[in-house]
Amino acid sequence: MKKRFNREQKTTIVYGILSIVLIIVVLQLWLFTATMNAYLGGDESVIWPAALASLVCLALNLGLLKYLYSMER
């Protein structure tokens, strides 16, 4: 049995999810900057681990989006 949230509870959940998404996006931007800095400095060993970490961040964001859509149903 699913519990329905009222408007105030949904708003709190959405603000929390937006905060987490903002942190993940800033992390991805930092990861991209550090990876480009390392690559331009001649270190190519960080490319694939950084790409994998970025895909994990994408999966987390997509999971949060899926949760928001499921909360509306």
C-alpha positions as CSV (number, residue, x, y, z in Angstrom):
1,M,0.0,0.0,0.0
2,K,1.5,3.3,-1.1
3,K,1.3,6.3,1.1
4,R,0.2,9.5,-0.5
5,F,2.1,12.7,0.3
6,N,0.4,16.0,0.8
7,R,1.6,19.1,-1.0
8,E,3.9,20.3,1.8
9,Q,5.6,16.9,2.1
10,K,6.1,16.7,-1.7
11,T,7.6,20.2,-1.7
12,T,10.1,19.2,1.0
13,I,11.0,16.1,-0.9
14,V,11.5,18.0,-4.2
15,Y,13.7,20.6,-2.5
16,G,15.8,17.8,-1.0
17,I,16.2,16.1,-4.3
18,L,17.1,19.3,-6.1
19,S,19.8,19.9,-3.5
20,I,21.2,16.5,-4.1
21,V,21.1,17.0,-7.8
22,L,22.9,20.3,-7.5
23,I,25.7,18.7,-5.5
24,I,26.0,15.9,-8.0
25,V,26.2,18.4,-10.9
26,V,28.8,20.4,-9.2
27,L,30.7,17.2,-8.6
28,Q,30.5,16.3,-12.2
29,L,31.7,19.8,-13.2
30,W,34.7,19.4,-10.8
31,L,35.4,15.9,-12.2
32,F,35.3,17.2,-15.8
33,T,37.7,20.1,-14.9
34,A,40.1,17.9,-13.1
35,T,40.1,15.3,-15.8
36,M,40.7,17.9,-18.6
37,N,43.5,19.4,-16.5
38,A,45.2,16.0,-16.1
39,Y,44.6,15.0,-19.7
40,L,46.1,18.3,-21.0
41,G,49.0,17.7,-18.6
42,G,49.8,14.4,-20.3
43,D,48.1,12.0,-17.9
44,E,45.8,9.8,-19.9
45,S,45.2,7.2,-17.1
46,V,42.4,9.2,-15.5
47,I,40.1,9.4,-18.5
48,W,38.2,6.1,-18.1
49,P,37.8,6.2,-14.3
50,A,36.5,9.7,-14.6
51,A,34.1,8.7,-17.3
52,L,32.9,5.8,-15.2
53,A,32.4,8.2,-12.2
54,S,30.5,10.6,-14.4
55,L,28.2,7.7,-15.6
56,V,27.5,6.8,-12.0
57,C,26.5,10.5,-11.3
58,L,24.2,10.3,-14.3
59,A,22.6,7.1,-13.1
60,L,22.1,8.7,-9.7
61,N,20.4,11.8,-11.3
62,L,18.2,9.5,-13.5
63,G,17.2,7.5,-10.4
64,L,16.2,10.6,-8.6
65,L,14.2,11.7,-11.6
66,K,12.5,8.4,-11.8
67,Y,11.6,8.7,-8.1
68,L,10.0,12.1,-8.7
69,Y,7.9,10.7,-11.5
70,S,6.8,7.7,-9.4
71,M,5.9,10.0,-6.6
72,E,3.4,11.8,-8.9
73,R,1.5,8.7,-9.7
